[in-house]
Amino acid sequence: MARGQVIIIGGGISGLSAAFDLAKAGVPHTLIEKQPRLGGVIETRRWDDCLLECGPDSFISAKPEAMSLIRELGLAGEVIGSKDDERVTYIQHHGKLVRLPEGTTMFVPTRPSSMLASPLVSWGTKVRMGLELLRGPKTYPDRSVSEFVTDHFGRETLDYLAEPLLSGVYGGDPDQLSAGSVLPRFVEIERKNGSLGRTLIRTHATRNGPLFRALKGGLGCLIERLAAKANVVHGAAEAIERRGDSFRVRVNGDWSDADHVVLACPAWAAAELLAGVDGRLAVLLGMIPYTSSAIAQMVFRASEFDGQRAGTGFLIPRVERRRLMACTFVGTKFPHRVPADKITLRCFFGGAGNEAVLDESDEELIAVAREELRAIIGLTAAPIFANISRWPRSMAQYIVGHGARLQEIESRALALPGLHLAGNAFRGIGIPDCIRTGREAADRIIAS
């Protein structure tokens, strides 16, 4: 590795996005990845004629960063959208699956008639939702998602709408998650307008295009295309030292110099590397908690599938949860991924307080999934294929105080010219957010 170049630590989508822009600009760089494969939590596999996403299965369309990168990579023709006309989500309620009312934006009802007709919440909560329309603007210090939701719509809304929906995104505990960092748009509405319901009903409009997008060949195609542009070294980054206005990085026992270092790894890993560079920055990064998860994917013959067909899938609220958090019917969400004679289910485990699930064997996890699916949707058929993916300490948690902590992190990083932070630990956990952080790091390097 040559003097004067850029070293990127972490070969997930953030690090690969940074490497892509640096390569395009002719900036010498080396990307360090300790795992034998690139992509982080993005991994696509195939079994028979089924496409299996082992991590995220798509990206949200509303954020443009993923589509912009895909176009630049020449993959726009491979983009597919979720089948939203059949997008029906169910939530377990007193042991039965109840359809999520139409027009629900996260946990905020924007079609009052649908919510009024739904058995998902009681009449007392429905009255509370009506009264919420009368709220005026108010500003609060950063508070938990639980406090925020309960204040607006009551405890039942938290238990049966907000918690299961947010668990599916963050895998976190709403009692700990920061409303200001997890729900910034809603907090801003509260500050300016008061009522979430009144504002969203007024601004609710038909969405153009699908809610989620993906690639026909899986998100792994994006990783493959990016990897072809990067200068990759597989090995473990062991330490970073500051030497004057540059850095030294030890990889597999050997030291290399660099003018810029992009830490596109989890915050806990960045904390370990920066302990000798800025102790306070390392402490702050180490304070960002992470949760772990596991995904069990099972393929069934459609002719043998005897369970309830539950739309695009269902969520299990914490108040009713045993082990299973959620289940997706892959072929309903993305018909392109499953042939007509098969049904693929993605079952989610883990999240805050349930990380021990990763220690169970594949056989044990499949057995748990089958037992809970039997109880919830009456499925007794045996899968013809099963696969387990484990993601330890992979999902950053924006707990109360995250915004203030992030300000100090960014301030201290700026005081170390040439140091750049990227990834899901800071200002968004989705694929578009991670792409944005990687490309912003590259932009700063190119501009310098």
N, C-alpha and C positions, 0 to 999 in steps of 0.2 A: 504493500500500500504506500503510495507516494506521498511525500510531504506536500501540504497545501491543498489537499483534497478534502472532501466531505465524507464523514463516516456516519452511516445511518444504522442505528441499532434497533432491530425489529423488522421482520419481514411479513407483517400483516398488511392489510389494505392501506394503512396510513403510511408506513415506510415505503411500500411499493409505489404509492402515488407521488411521494416526494422524489423517489429515484427516477420516476418517469419524467418529471419536469426537469430535473437536473440533467438527465441524459439528453433531453430535447434541446436544452440550452448549451450543451457541450461542456458542462461542469463535471470534472472527474469526481467519482464517488465510489464508495464501496458499501454495500448493504450487508450487515451481519445478522445471520439468523441461526439460532442454536438448534432448531428443529430440522429434521431431514427434509421437510417440505415447507413451502412458502404458503402464505395466505392466512395465518392465524386461525380464527374461528371459521373462516370461509373454506369449506371443503365439499366438493361434489364427488359422489360415487355413483356407479351404475350397478344394478343387478338385473340380469335378464333384460327386459325392455322397460324397466322402471328407473327414473332418475331420482336419486336420493341426495338431498341437501343435508349434510351432517351438522351444519351450524345454521346461520340465518338462511331463509329460503327466498328472500326478496329484499327490495329496498322501497322506501316510501317515495311516491312520485312527487309529492309537494316540494321536496327539497331538490334543487336542480343539480347538485354537484356530481351525483353518480351518473346521470344521463350525459352531462357535459363530458366527463371522462370517457364514457363508453363511445360517444361519437368520435372523439379524438383518436380512439383506438381502432376505429373502423368496425365497431360491433353493433352499430345502431340497427342494422337489419336483423339482428338476432334477438332484439328485445321483444318480450311478450308481456301482457298485462294480466292481472288477476281477473277472474270472471265475476265481476261485481254484481251482475244481475242475479246471480245465485248466491251472493255473499250473505249468508245468514249465520249468525253466531248465537250459541245457546249458553246459558249460565245455569249451573246446578243450584236449585232452590228447594230446600227441604227434601232433598233426595231425588228430585225430578228435574229434567232439563226444561228450562223456560227460555223462549226466544227473547233475545235482546231487542227492546222496542226500536222500531225504525226511527231514524232521525236522532239517535243518541250520539252526541259528539263527546267521546270519552265517557264521562259520567253526567254530562249536561243534556237534559231533554230539549230538543229543538222542534219536536212535533208533539205538542201537549196531548193530542188525541191518542196517539200511540201509547204514551206513557200512562194515560188514564185507563186505557183498556188492558194494560199489562198486569199480570199477577205477580210480577217480580218484586214489587214493593207495595207496602200497605197504603191504605187511604190516608193515614196520618202523614206518611212521607210524601204522598202526592199533594196534600195540602201544604206541606212545608216547601215543596218545589214551587207551588203557586205563589206563596208569600215571598219567595226569593226574588221574584220578578219586581218586587217593590224596593229592593235594597238600593241605597245610595252609595256613592264612592267612599272608600275608606282605605287607609294605608296601614299596614301592620308590619312589625319586624318579621324577619324570616321565621316561618313556622313550619311544622310538619305537614305533609300531605293530609294526614288524618285530621289534624286540627282545621285545615283549610276546607276540606270537603264537608266535614261535620258541621262547621259553622254555616256553610251555605245550604246544605241539603239534608243534614241529619245523619245519624249513625247507620241507618239501614242502607242509604245510598253508598256510604263508604264500604260497607260489608259486601254488598251484592253488585255494585257497579265499579266503583273506583279501584278497590283492592284487586279483584281478579283481572281487570283490564290492565292495570299498571304492573301487576306481577308478570303478565305476559310480555311486557316490554322491558322492564328493569330487573325482574326477579328480586325485587326489594321489599322492604318492610315500610308501609306507609307511615307508621309511627316514627320512623327515623328519616325518611326521605324529605328533602327540602322542597317545599312548594315553589319557592322562588327559582330553584334550579331545574326542577322536574316539570313544572307547569308555568313557565315564565309568561306565556301568552295569557293564561287565565288570571295570574296575579296582576298583570298589567290592566286587564279588563276590570278587575276588582278596584284597582286604584283610580282608574279614569271614570268608569261607568257604574260600578257597584255590582249590579246583577249580571251574573254569567248568562243565565237563561234569557233575559231580555235582550242582551247584546247578540247572542248567537242566533236567536230566532230572527232578529232583524237582519243579520248579515248572512244568514244561511242561504246558500245558493247551490244549484246543481253543479257537482264537480265535473270538470272536463277531464276525461280520461280515467283510467283505472287508478285505484288507491295504491296498489302495489305493482311494481315491475320487477322483472327478472330476465334472465337470458335463456334461450331455448336449450342450450347445452349445459345450463347450470352456471352459478356464479363462479365456479372454478375456472370457467373460460376467461373471465376477467382477470383472474390471478395469473393464468398462463400467459396471457397477452402482456401483462405488465412485467412479469418475470423475464420475458424475452428481451426487455429493454434495460434491465438492471444488471449491474455488476455485483454478483452475489458471492459471498464467502460464507460457508456453513461452519459455524463455530460459536463458542460462548464468549460474550463480552464479559470480562472479569473485573475490570476496574477502569476508572477515568481519572486522569490527573490534569490539573491546570498548570501550564507552563507559559508564563508571560501572557501573551495575547492569543495563545493557541492551546491545543489539548493533546494529551497522549491517551491512547486507548489500548488496553491489553486484551488481546484476543487469542485464546488458546496458548497463553504463555508468552506471546510475542507482543511487543509494544509498537504502535504505529502513531505517527503524528497526523493531525488534521487541524485545519483552520475552523471548521464547523463540525459540530456533532448534533445529529438529530436523534433524540430519544423517542422512538416510536414504539415503545414497549409499555407494559403495564406500569402504573405509577409506583407500585411496590418494587418492581425491578429497577426502575429509574432511581428510586430512593437508595437502593443498595449501591448502585454505581456512583452516585453523587455524594456519598457520605464524606469523602475526603476533599471534595471541591467546595461544597457549601452545606455545612451541617444542618443549618436551619431549613434550607430548601429540601434537603433529604427528609427531615422530620415531617415537613408539611406534605410532601408527596406520600410518605408512609401513612399519613392519617386518612387517606382516601381508601375506604374499605372496598372490598370486592366480594361478590358472591360467585358460587360455582353452580354448574348445572349439568344435566345429562339428558340426552335425547334418545329415546328408544323408537326405532322405526320398524314397522311390521308390514309385510305385504301379504294379502289374503287373495284367494280366488274369489272373484265376485259371485260365482255360483254357490259358494259355500258360506258367504258372509251372512250371518243371521242376526246381526245387531241392528239397532236403530240407526238410520241414516240421519245424522245431525248436522245438516248444512255444511258449512266450511269447518265446523268444529265446535268445541265447547270449552268453557273455563270453569274451574272449580274454586269457589271463594275459600279463603282461609278458614272461615267459620264452619265449613263443611268438608274441608280437605283432609284426606288421609295421607297419601303420598303423592298421587298424581295431581299436577297443577293444571294441565290443559292438554287438549288433543286436537289435532288438525286432520281433516280429511283432505289429503293432498290433491287428489284428482278433482275435487270440487273447486278448490281454489285455483289450481293450475292444471286444467285437463290435459295439457301437452305432456305432462310428466308421468302419467299413469295410463296404460292401455285400458280399453273398455272391459277386458275380462279380469282385471285386477283392481283391488282397493288397497291404498297405502295409508297408514295412520302414522302420524308423528306424535309421540307422547312425551311430555315434558316433566322433568323432575328437578328437584333442587331448589335454588333460591335461598333467600335469607333464612337462616336457622335450620335449613335442611341439607346442608352440604355433605353430611355423612352418607348420603345416598350414593356418592361417587365411589365409596369403598365397597359397595356390594358388587357381586359378580354379575356378568352379563345374564347368566341364567336366572339369578335372583331378580334382577330388574325386569326381565321379560315376564317372569311369573307374577310380579306385582302388577305390571301393566295389564296383563290378561285378566287377573282377578278383579281389578277395579273396573275394567271395561265390561266385564260380565255383570258387575253390580249396577253400572251406570247405564249402559246401552243394551244389555242383554246379549253380548257377544260371547258365544261359546266356541266358534270356529278357531282352529289352530292356524297360525301364520305359516306360510310356506317359505318365508325368509324373515330374518330379524337382524337388526344391527344396532349397536349401542355406541354413542359418541359422548365422550366426557370432556367437559370444559372447566378445569379447575381454576379458580380465582380469575375469571375472565370478564366479569361484568362489573364495571365501576359503579359505585353507589354515591349519589349526590345527596349526602345527608345534611341535616340542618346546619347552617353555617358554611356550606360549600362555597357560596358566592364570595364571602369575605376571605376564606382560605385561598380561593383561586386568585383573587386580587394580589395577595401577598406572594403566591407562587409565581405569577406572571411578572411581578415587580422584581423579584430576586433573579428570575431567569434573564430579564432584560439587563440586569447588572453584570451579566456574564456574557459579553459579546461572543457570538459564535455558538451559543448553546440554544437549542430549539426543542420544544416539547410538542409531541403530537400523540393522538390516540383518543380513546373513548373516556378518558378520565377527567375531561375538562368542560367542554361546552357542547355535549351531545354524544349519544352512544350509538347511533345508527351508522350504517355504511356511508351515507352522504356526509355525515358529520366527520367521520374518520378521514374520508377522502379530502375534505376541506382542510383539516388541520395539517395533513401531510403536504398538500399543495401550497398552503400558506407558508409553511416552513421553507419550502423550496423557493418560493417567491422572494422571501427575505434574503436568502442566501444569494440568489441571482442578482438581486438589486444591490447587494453589497460588493 
